[in-house]
Amino acid sequence: MTSTMEQQRQRAEGDFERFTARVNALVERHPVVTDNRYCTWFAQGQASAAQVKDLLVQFSVFSNLFIVAQLLKTINAPSLAQSRQSCEILVNELGVIFNGTRASGIDHDAAGDPALVATEGTVDGGTYRFGARHFEWLLRVGESVGLGFDDLGKRRHGTEATLFFCDELARIYGSDDPDLAEGASYAVEHWAAAGFWKQLIAGLEAYKAQQCPSLRLSFFTWHDRVEANHAAHTDDELAEAFVRPGFDEERFCLGATEMLHAVEVFWNGLDTNRVTLGGAHHG
Ligand SMILES: [Fe+2]
């Protein structure tokens, strides 16, 4: 009896190792994670004003429509704990400040400034500020390059590639099939933690230094700090998904694959635009 149980345990461990290796090969070695052409180019700091604007507009559409996908994920979460985790991200996007510590000693939450508000903690008991909506942070980035409220964040501002990505997020990341959704979620978090925020920050810092001293980067630096916290949690999620009754590995991998494809379409869309908009630097 005991030896049978031991054998089962060993088999389960072996299965998990094989599953982890498979997901690893699929997600962590995906070209959009390891070698994002657009972001590599952007980080070189040669983007023109038109190219920076294009990034901000397309990113604002993704950022706003992501809220729709995050709401669906919250509604469709397979457990109360997961619906709360999902809700943390949702309402933080919408302006509830994490109840953590940063810049302690002053009323750092007052204006919801992303340069000052916490990137850790919980929204439970947190303060709501209109100014802490991530979209409003992006509006402030837009201001310094001449983009206003009417230029940002709406579906009508998205290219076909951007809208494909947003619609796939709602369909897969927000799916009511928990295996598909978790595969997508795992993929999205790995992509987000792989360094694209740093690449965008590097490019924007160069643009700021060269021609736009008033540019505010804190929307980007805040998200970069958050990703560092998120990355640590993703492997736990993999283990949790694997032991959920009825877990379907194929659906998980399908969700991850399709989601990464959509991420890639988004960045390739920007890459195509920057060539069209580009001057001398196509490198
Ligand atoms: Fe955000």
Boltz pocket constraint, residues with backbone or C-beta under 6 A from the ligand:
constraints:
  - pocket:
      binder: B
      contacts: [[A, 63], [A, 93], [A, 134], [A, 223]]
      max_distance: 6.0
